[in-house]
Amino acid sequence: MSTFFTEWWLSANIRTVVFACLGLLALLLLFRRSAAQRHFLIAAIFLGILCITFIPIDSLFRLPVSVVNPADKVQQIDNRIPYINDNQSISESVSILVNESGMLTNSSGQIEFDPVQSIPVFRNTIDWRPLLFITWLSGFLFLLLRWIFQWIKSQRIVSRAQLISAESIHGIDCRSPLLVSQDISSPSMFGWIRPVILLPSAYVDWSREKLQVVLRHEQAHIDRNDCLWWNIAILTSALYWHNPLIWILRRRLAREQEAACDDRVLGSGCEASNYAEVLLSVARSKRQRSTTPPVQMMMMAR
């Protein structure tokens, strides 16, 4: 088990580092492109890392890890042990044994002790592979359990939310189900199989323009399947929690997906000044209530 994990872990990490470095380099070349294109590239990087982790492509990427065969090791030791054949005298055989065990014979046949060759060499025999496996598994399980806990917490919020009627949103057309929840203070969305949009209870005091902008932004997340890509990024960062490149890509993914949704809202005809005011008001509501789950928590699979 330890040998298999060592081969898989080392090989997968080297492939991941190479793939992530190439992705970051390509991301630098696309700094003048749109946020949607940069987000697509980062999402493809995360998906590619998962593929090279679990799909066997050893013919293209493989780390050479030498595994010693016990039978070969025994054969090597056996070849080094001198033996007495029928044509050798006892004195010649003893001389061979003595010479190979660190003793020297002079011209008169007397045995001399060589202190340098006779000093025993003690090598470290501690196997670090089980410790490496336990360390990696502890970090992976911690992040995985936290992910599951956040999903359960978000699921409870959605289950307690109430459906919003079309009359209460000033006749605004929305393709996704709308729910109102008292457990959140800022709008968010949940799910990628059956996605829903969650609004705080304070939405009744919003103007029609603000509500329309918020719904367009959250619907853009749903149309772009941001929940799916975010969950892929969470799984990848849990597998490679020790790799700082993965966390850099994860932060860039969250930034680019928000920027891409902002571009969609602005492209739909919304004025930049009005949209900036809406973003500021949403940010203030988040600070006033720190118990609200973050957007990343709400963007879980349902």
C-alpha positions in Angstrom: 0.0 0.0 0.0 2.7 2.5 0.9 4.7 1.7 -2.3 1.6 2.2 -4.4 0.7 5.5 -2.7 4.3 6.8 -3.0 4.3 6.1 -6.8 0.9 7.6 -7.3 1.4 10.6 -5.0 4.8 11.6 -6.4 3.8 11.1 -10.0 0.5 12.9 -9.6 2.1 15.9 -7.8 4.8 16.3 -10.5 2.2 16.2 -13.3 0.0 18.6 -11.3 2.8 21.1 -10.8 3.7 21.0 -14.5 0.1 21.3 -15.6 -0.6 24.2 -13.1 2.5 26.1 -14.2 1.6 25.8 -17.9 -2.0 27.0 -17.0 -0.7 30.0 -15.0 1.6 30.9 -17.9 -1.4 30.7 -20.4 -3.4 32.8 -17.9 -0.8 35.5 -18.0 -1.0 35.6 -21.8 -4.8 36.0 -21.6 -4.7 39.0 -19.2 -6.3 41.2 -22.0 -9.0 38.8 -22.7 -12.5 38.8 -21.1 -13.1 37.4 -17.7 -15.3 34.6 -19.1 -12.3 33.4 -21.2 -10.0 33.5 -18.3 -12.5 31.6 -16.2 -12.9 29.0 -18.9 -9.2 28.5 -18.9 -8.9 28.1 -15.1 -11.9 25.7 -15.1 -10.2 23.6 -17.8 -7.0 23.5 -15.7 -8.9 22.1 -12.7 -10.7 19.6 -14.8 -7.4 18.6 -16.5 -5.7 18.1 -13.1 -8.5 15.8 -12.0 -8.1 13.8 -15.2 -4.4 13.3 -14.9 -4.9 12.4 -11.3 -7.4 9.5 -11.8 -7.1 8.6 -15.5 -4.0 6.3 -16.1 -1.8 8.1 -18.6 1.5 6.6 -17.5 2.7 6.3 -21.0 2.8 10.1 -21.3 3.6 11.2 -17.8 5.2 8.8 -15.4 7.7 9.4 -12.6 10.4 6.7 -12.5 10.3 5.2 -9.1 12.6 2.3 -8.5 11.2 -0.6 -6.5 13.7 -3.1 -5.2 12.7 -6.7 -5.8 13.4 -8.8 -2.7 14.5 -11.8 -4.8 17.1 -9.7 -6.7 18.4 -8.3 -3.4 18.9 -11.8 -2.0 20.7 -12.8 -5.2 23.0 -9.8 -4.9 23.9 -10.7 -1.3 24.3 -14.4 -2.2 26.8 -13.4 -5.0 28.9 -11.5 -2.5 29.3 -14.4 -0.1 32.5 -16.4 -0.8 32.3 -20.1 -0.9 34.8 -23.0 -0.8 35.1 -25.1 -3.9 36.8 -28.5 -4.2 40.0 -27.0 -5.8 40.7 -24.5 -3.0 42.5 -25.3 0.2 41.2 -24.3 3.6 43.9 -21.6 4.0 43.0 -20.0 0.6 39.4 -20.0 1.6 40.0 -18.5 5.0 42.2 -15.8 3.3 39.2 -15.0 1.0 36.8 -14.7 3.9 39.2 -12.6 5.9 39.9 -10.2 3.0 36.3 -9.7 2.2 35.3 -9.1 5.8 37.6 -6.1 6.2 40.9 -7.8 7.1 44.2 -7.5 5.4 47.0 -10.1 4.9 50.6 -9.2 4.5 53.3 -10.9 2.4 54.1 -13.3 5.3 50.5 -14.5 5.6 49.8 -12.7 8.9 46.4 -11.1 9.3 46.3 -7.4 9.9 43.2 -5.5 11.1 42.0 -2.6 9.0 40.0 -0.3 11.4 38.6 1.9 8.5 37.0 -0.9 6.6 35.8 -2.6 9.8 33.8 0.3 11.1 30.1 -0.7 10.8 27.9 1.7 8.9 24.4 2.4 10.3 21.9 3.7 7.9 18.5 5.2 8.6 15.9 2.6 8.1 12.8 4.7 9.0 10.1 4.3 6.4 8.7 7.8 5.8 6.0 6.7 3.4 3.3 5.8 6.1 3.9 9.2 7.7 3.5 10.9 4.4 0.3 9.0 3.7 -1.2 9.8 7.1 -0.3 13.5 6.7 -1.9 13.8 3.3 -4.9 11.8 4.3 -5.5 14.0 7.3 -5.5 17.2 5.3 -7.7 15.7 2.6 -10.3 14.3 5.0 -10.4 17.6 6.9 -11.2 19.6 3.8 -13.6 17.0 2.5 -15.6 16.9 5.8 -15.7 20.7 5.9 -17.1 20.6 2.4 -19.8 18.2 3.4 -20.6 20.2 6.5 -21.0 23.3 4.4 -23.2 21.5 2.0 -25.5 20.2 4.8 -25.7 23.7 6.3 -26.6 25.2 2.9 -29.1 22.5 2.3 -30.9 23.3 5.6 -31.0 26.9 4.6 -32.7 26.1 1.3 -35.1 23.6 2.9 -36.3 26.3 5.3 -36.6 29.0 2.6 -40.0 29.9 1.1 -41.0 30.2 -2.5 -41.4 33.7 -3.8 -44.4 34.5 -6.0 -44.1 36.3 -9.3 -46.1 39.3 -8.0 -43.6 40.1 -5.2 -40.7 40.6 -7.6 -42.5 43.4 -9.6 -43.1 41.2 -12.6 -39.4 40.6 -13.3 -38.9 37.5 -15.5 -36.6 34.9 -13.9 -36.0 31.5 -15.3 -34.9 29.9 -12.0 -37.0 29.3 -8.8 -36.8 32.1 -6.3 -36.7 31.5 -2.6 -36.5 33.9 0.3 -34.6 33.0 3.5 -34.2 34.8 6.8 -30.8 33.0 7.3 -29.0 35.0 4.8 -28.3 38.7 4.4 -27.1 38.8 0.7 -28.4 37.1 -2.4 -26.9 33.9 -3.5 -27.6 30.8 -5.5 -27.5 27.1 -4.7 -27.2 23.9 -6.8 -26.2 23.0 -10.3 -28.6 20.1 -10.9 -31.7 22.0 -9.7 -30.4 25.5 -9.1 -32.4 28.0 -7.1 -31.8 31.7 -6.3 -32.0 32.8 -2.7 -32.9 36.3 -1.6 -32.7 37.7 1.9 -35.9 38.8 3.6 -34.9 42.5 3.1 -35.5 42.2 -0.7 -39.0 43.5 -0.2 -37.5 47.0 0.5 -35.4 46.9 -2.7 -36.3 48.9 -5.8 -37.2 47.2 -9.0 -34.0 48.2 -10.6 -31.9 46.7 -7.8 -33.8 43.5 -7.7 -33.5 43.1 -11.5 -29.7 43.6 -11.3 -29.4 41.0 -8.5 -31.5 38.4 -10.3 -29.5 38.9 -13.6 -26.2 38.4 -11.7 -27.4 35.2 -9.9 -28.9 33.9 -13.1 -25.6 34.5 -14.9 -24.0 32.1 -12.3 -26.6 29.5 -13.1 -26.2 29.9 -16.9 -22.5 29.6 -16.7 -22.6 26.4 -14.4 -20.4 28.2 -11.9 -21.5 25.8 -9.1 -20.2 22.8 -11.1 -16.8 24.4 -11.7 -16.5 25.6 -8.1 -17.1 22.1 -6.8 -14.5 20.7 -9.1 -12.1 23.3 -7.7 -13.0 22.4 -4.2 -12.3 18.7 -4.8 -9.0 19.5 -6.5 -7.8 21.7 -3.7 -8.7 19.0 -1.2 -6.6 16.5 -3.1 -3.7 18.8 -3.5 -4.1 20.9 -0.3 -0.3 21.1 0.1 0.2 22.7 -3.3 0.1 26.5 -3.2 -0.5 26.7 -7.0 -3.9 25.1 -6.6 -5.0 27.7 -4.0 -3.8 30.5 -6.3 -5.9 29.1 -9.1 -8.9 28.6 -6.8 -8.8 32.3 -5.8 -8.5 33.3 -9.4 -11.4 31.1 -10.3 -13.7 32.8 -7.8 -12.5 36.2 -8.9 -13.0 35.6 -12.6 -16.4 34.0 -12.2 -17.7 37.0 -10.4 -16.2 39.3 -13.0 -17.7 37.3 -15.8 -21.2 37.6 -14.2 -20.6 41.4 -13.8 -19.8 41.6 -17.5 -23.0 39.9 -18.4 -25.0 42.2 -16.3 -23.3 45.3 -17.7 -23.7 43.9 -21.2 -27.5 43.5 -20.7 -27.9 47.3 -20.6 -27.3 48.1 -16.9 -25.5 51.3 -16.2 -22.1 50.9 -14.4 -22.9 53.5 -11.8 -26.1 51.9 -10.8 -24.5 48.4 -10.7 -21.7 49.7 -8.5 -24.2 51.1 -6.0 -25.9 47.7 -5.9 -22.6 45.9 -5.2 -21.8 48.3 -2.4 -25.2 47.8 -0.8 -24.8 44.0 -1.0 -21.3 44.3 0.5 -22.6 46.4 3.4 -25.3 43.8 4.2 -22.7 41.1 4.3 -20.7 43.0 6.9 -23.7 43.6 9.1 -24.4 39.9 9.5 -21.3 37.8 9.7 -23.3 34.5 10.2 -24.4 34.5 6.5 -22.9 31.6 4.6 -20.4 32.8 1.9 -21.3 32.6 -1.7 -18.8 29.7 -2.1 -20.7 27.8 0.6 -24.0 28.3 -1.2 -22.6 27.2 -4.5 -22.7 23.5 -3.7 -24.1 20.6 -5.7 -27.7 19.7 -5.0 
